[in-house]
Structures are given as C-alpha cells and as structure tokens.
Amino acid sequence: MDRRYVIGLAVALVAIGIGLAAFTAPWSPQTTSPGLDETYPAGAGPDHINFSALEEDDMNVSHTPREYWDSYAVIYTAPPDRPLIEGDYYINSNTGEILADRWHNATVYRNGTTYAAVQPVDDIPNERQREELESDDSYVYHDATDAYYRYDPRYGQIAPTNIGRHPDLLDGYTWTATNRTTHHGVSVITYRVTGKRATAADDAPPLRNGTLSLGVEDGIVYAFDITFGRDGRTGRYTYDVRPASFPDHSWVDTARAVASENATESSAR
C-alpha cells in the first residue's frame, strides 16, 4: 500500500478514536466496571435488583447514611404537574433530628418522640384549608408570626421517611450494573434501566432512560434520575441523598412556647 495512504489511514483512525472518546466521556465515568465476582448488597447482582430484599435488613435513609455525614439531605424532584406532598428531608446525624418540607411551605420536625409543625398563613392556598387548621385542636395560631403551630412531645415512633419509597417508581423495571464509583464518598454501584419487568403493572409507563446509584455495603438507593415517556409526554424524577447543612429550626422553640401557652389558657377556663 502507498505510504501516503497508510499515513492517511492512521491519522483518520486516531481522529475517530479521539472523536469517540470525546463523545463518550460525559457518559462513561472513569470507574471500575463491575464483574460477576464483585460484592453486591443482598438482593442485588450484576443484572438484577430485588427492591423488596433490599429493605429486609431495615437499612433506610433516615438512619444508615449518618455514619458518612454529620448532616445530610434527601432531595426529591418530580414533574411540575405532580405536586409534592413531601419535599426535601434534612437529617442531623449527631442528634437524629429530622426536618421535612411539606406542601405550601409547611415544615415538620421530629426528634425521638417529639413532633412539631409550622404552617405560615400566607402560604395557605385557600380559605377551606385555613378553616381546617382553625378547627384542628392540635394546631394553634400565633398572631405575632402569623402562622399555625403544632407541638407534641409524645407523638410516638417514626417510620422510615416516606421519601424513601423509591420502589414505587423503580421496581417495575429491570436494571443492569454498569460501573462502580462513589457518591459523595460512599461506594456505590451504578445501574441503568434495561426494560420493564414481566410482573410490572399493566399501566406502568415505559422508562425512556434511567440510572440509579446503589450503596455497595448497605443496599440503599443514594440517587436516581429517571424519565418516563407516555402518550408523547415525558416526566423526569430525580432523587439524591447527599451531605448538607441542617437548617435553622428556631421555630420549634416558638411552637413549644405557643403550645404551652395554649395549654395554660385552656386549663384556666
């Protein structure tokens, strides 16, 4: 073969190689590819995830990640047409305190058996819901802050945070491990969606794309990013467990004081 053609072919191959590397770099993090002999959490493997089995050892996001971070957040997003009943969670690893966002800028607080809640009046969407709060004996209106408060030091035990109910979205699909990496310092296995399970509900929409990060040692889903497609429309959901500062919650002291004052007034009547 003419030397000029050999050189030209070599240059073309190098250019193609560079182009492919540039194209795939954003999609292929420099991590270790999982093998069949790698360790997986109970209920998972290189080509499957049994979400029910993952939950059998009581690992959950309200407790287990505390060993990694002093405080952390559980952040969840959904399409705009799917309003969130429950928003972000913040957990203090040292005290076990939990703050959670609710509809209409309400916030709830848990610490052991203590429960508190605050609902700013300005964020109540309609008169009907205000009337419901007004008639609820567990809430007290505080004129100075224009908000409704609830405080109960003997509320009872708390179940794992509802935001951790990821199987509702993920369990109807098949998943294949693609690599091993870290999620804010936690060893995780990255999975990508490969199809729909035969046992999935008939109305389960197809997943156009999706990935999730599964804790190697604890089997906790630390993140996912999935997009459903149905009737020409798409809906994206994301989920992320990550280190974050524990928010100011001085309003809890206000809730305690308001509840105590209300109890004193009630007993004096």
N, C-alpha and C positions, 0 to 999 in steps of 0.2 A: 504494500500500500504506500502511496506517495506520502513522504514525511509531512508535507503540509497538511494533508488530511488527518493524519494521526494526531498532530498537534491541535488541529481544529476540533477533533472529536473529544480530546482530553479536556480542552477548555470548556466545551459545551457540557460535558458531564459534571465538571466542577461547578459550573454555573447552575445546573439543575439541582445539584446537591445543596448548594447554598440556598437556592430558592425554596427547596423543600424544608430545610432547616428553619428558614425564616417563617414559613407558613405554619409549621407545626410547633414552634417554640411556645406560643401562648397556650397551646392545648396540652402540651406534654411536659409537666414539671419535672425537674431533674431529681427524680426519686427512684426508690428501689421497686422494681417490678415484683409483684407477689408471685410466689411459687407454690406448688402443691404441698411442699414440706414446711411452709411457713406456719406460724402460730396464728390461730384465729380465735376470737371470743366464742364462747358456747352459743350455738345457734347460727353461726355464720361459717362460710367457707369461700373458696375462690369463685364459685359460681352460684351462690345462694345466700339468702338471709332469711332466717325464721324470726320475725319480729316478736312473736309470742314467746319463744325460747329466750330471747334476749332479756325479757322482763322478769324471768323466773327468779333471778338472784337478787331482786329488789334494788338493782342499780338504777338510779334516776338522777335527773339533772338538778333536783332540789337538794341533793346531798353529795354525791360522789365527786363532782368537779372541785369541791372545796379543798382537796389535797393539792391542787395545782395552783390556785389563785387566791389571794386574800379576799377578793370580792369579784363578782362576775355578773354578766347579764345574759339573759336568754331572749334573743331578738327574733321576732316573727313578723313576716310581711305577707300580705295577700292582695289579690287584685282589688282595685278601688271599689268594685261593685259588690265586694264581700266584706262588709264592715266587721271589724274585730270586736268580739265580746271581751276578749282578753288580749292585751297587748304585751308589752315587754315586762320581763321579770328581772329584778336585781336581788342578788343574794350576798349577804355578808358571811364570809367563810368562818370568821372568828366567833361571831355571836349566833349565827344561824338565822338572823333576821331576814325576812323576805318582804320586798316591796313589789307590788304588781300594778300595772296600769289597767284601767277598765274603760268602758265606754264613757264618752262625754267628759274626759279629763278627770274622772274619779280615780282615786288611788287607794289601795288597801295595803295593810301592814300586818305581818304575822311574826310573832316571836314566842315560840313554845305554845302555850295555850292562850296567849294574848292576841286579840284581833282588834284592829282599828280601821276606820274608813273615813274618807273625806270626799264630799261632792260639792264643788263650787256651784253656787246658784246660777251664775252667768252662763254656765255650760249645760244646764238642764234644757233639753230641746223643746219641751212643750209643757203646758200647764198640767196636763194629766199626770206626767211623771213627777212634777213637783207635788201635786196632791198626794201621790202615792208615798213620797218621802215624808210629807207632812203628817200623814196618818200612820206611819210606821213608828211604833213606840221605841224601837231600838236606835233610831236616829234623833238627834237634837239639833235644832237650828241655832246658829251662833251669829248674832247680829253684827258684831264687830268685824268679823271676817266674811260675812255674807256666804256662809257655807253650812252644809249639814254634816254632822259628825256622828260616828258610832265608835264606841269603845267597850270592849268586853274582855276582861282579864281571864275568863274561864270559858273560852269559846270551844275548846276541845282540840283534838288532834287534826293535823293537816295531811291530806293525801298528797302524793306526788303532783307537782304542778300540772295543771291541765294542758299547758302549752307543750308538755312533753308527749302528747298523744299523737306523735308522728305516724304510727302505723295506720291511722285513719287515712292518710294520704299516700303512704308508701307501700303498704302491704299487698296491694293488688297487682304488683309488678315484679318482674324478675330483674336481678341485679348481678353484675359481674365485676369482680375486683380488677382494677387497672393499675394501681400503684400504692406504695406506702410512703407516707410523708408525715409531717407534723402540723398540728392545728394549734397555734399559739403555744407551742412547746409540748403538746400532747401527741403521742404516737397514734396515728390513725391510718385506716385503710380507705382509699378512695374507691367507690363503686360507681358504675354508670348503669343506667337503665337499659335493658335489652329487650323488653317486651312486656306483655300482660300475662298474668297467671291464668291458668285454665279455671281456677277456682274464684277468680275475680268476679265481682258483681257485674251483672249484665249492663248496668248503666255506667260502669267505671269508664271515664273518658280515656282516650289514648294519651300517653305521655310523649310529647314531641322530643323532649330531651330531659335529662335529669342526672344529677350526680349527688352523692352523699358521702360524708366522712364518718366512719365508724371507729370508735375507740378500740385499739388493739387489745387492751387489757380489761376494759370494763364493759365493752359492748354498747356504749352509749352513742347515740347519733349526735355528733357535735355540730353538724352543719348539713344542710341540703339546699339545692337550688333546682327546682323542677318547673317545667312548663307544660300545662295540659293544652290539648287542642280539641275543640269540638265545635261543629257547625260553623266552621270558618273563623272561629274566635279562639284566642289564646288566653290563658290565665297563668301567671307566674307566682309561685310561692317560694319564699326563702326562709331559712331558719339558721340561726347562728348562736352558739354558746361560746362566749369569749370574755376575757378579763375586762372589767370596767369598774369605775369607782362607785361605791354605794352612795346613792343620792341622799341629800339632806332630807330629814324626816322630822323636823321640829314640830310639824303639825300634829304629830302623835301626842305630844305633851298638851297641846290645845284640846285635842279630843278627850284626853283623860280628865282635864280640868272641867270641860263643858259637861261631860257625863257625870262627874262628881257633883257639880253644882246643881244639875238637874235632879239628881237623886236626892240631894238635900232639900230642894224645894218641894219635891213630891212627898217626902216623908213629913214635911211641916204642914201640909194641907189637911 
